[in-house]
Amino acid sequence: MVRRSLKEEWFAAIAAIQFLTRLPIPVVVPFEPRVLARSVAYFPLAGLAIGVLTAGLAWLLSFVLPLWPASILTLAVWLGLSGGLHLDGWMDTADGVLSHRSRERMLDIMKDSRVGAMGAAAAILLLMLKASLLVELMGYGITALLPALIAASCFGRTAMALAIVGWPPARKTEGLGSLFNGVNKRRTAVNYVLSVVFCYIILNVNGVNEINSLSISLVASLFMSLIVWGFGGWLARKLGGLTGDTYGAINEAVEAAILILTVVGVRLWM
């Protein structure tokens, strides 16, 4: 019984990384509803991997390239590591909700594989914002980059978990969002705690004392929760629930917001 439970948790952790990243993990995982529901607890593992890789790359590139080219290349790799999954959701959500059509029509627009004007504009603005924030963080070195990118990537994945349990799906049986209908609050709580712990550890490793590390981690988690509550609630009211696309949009919004919060923090205290 214990062995079976551990095996299921192992599959869930691998599924989280395989689903949310393009990292090659040679393990065959059954992508069944039960496994996917369990995997939500381990979403921050995917965020941790993406954060460490992008921060390390940004730091190395900042030594050999001007900051703007280094930032753009880092952002390209960041996008590639997630397979563009969340950015696609951001664009589809912008196309749908900014069309100001009926609820049913907005959902139809979001299913369309073509990108409209609002989706393209939203993507360009988001990428420009992230690139400019990375440029600022690179100026402070790895001590700013590593906590910022790990926090952004981990809390972005926690935001999706909160959205999954916080609002009903707009489509009951269609789309990626419907795969996570069985997620419970306990799994989301584990996700939340993991992100706070990862953030705390990386701050502490970077020389921030225990009290400040915990305080910063909790402030970041509360900031993320407010964004999910505001943005997720607005989307749910527009669409009658949330979809896989809106989960991706919420992730992108939280990532950008955490980067902004970090830049404000380092400018004030470093």
Helices and strands as residue ranges (DSSP letters): H 2-20, H 33-39, G 40-42, H 43-64, H 67-81, H 85-97, H 103-111, H 117-138, H 142-166, G 176-180, H 185-205, H 210-227, I 228-232, H 233-239, H 244-269
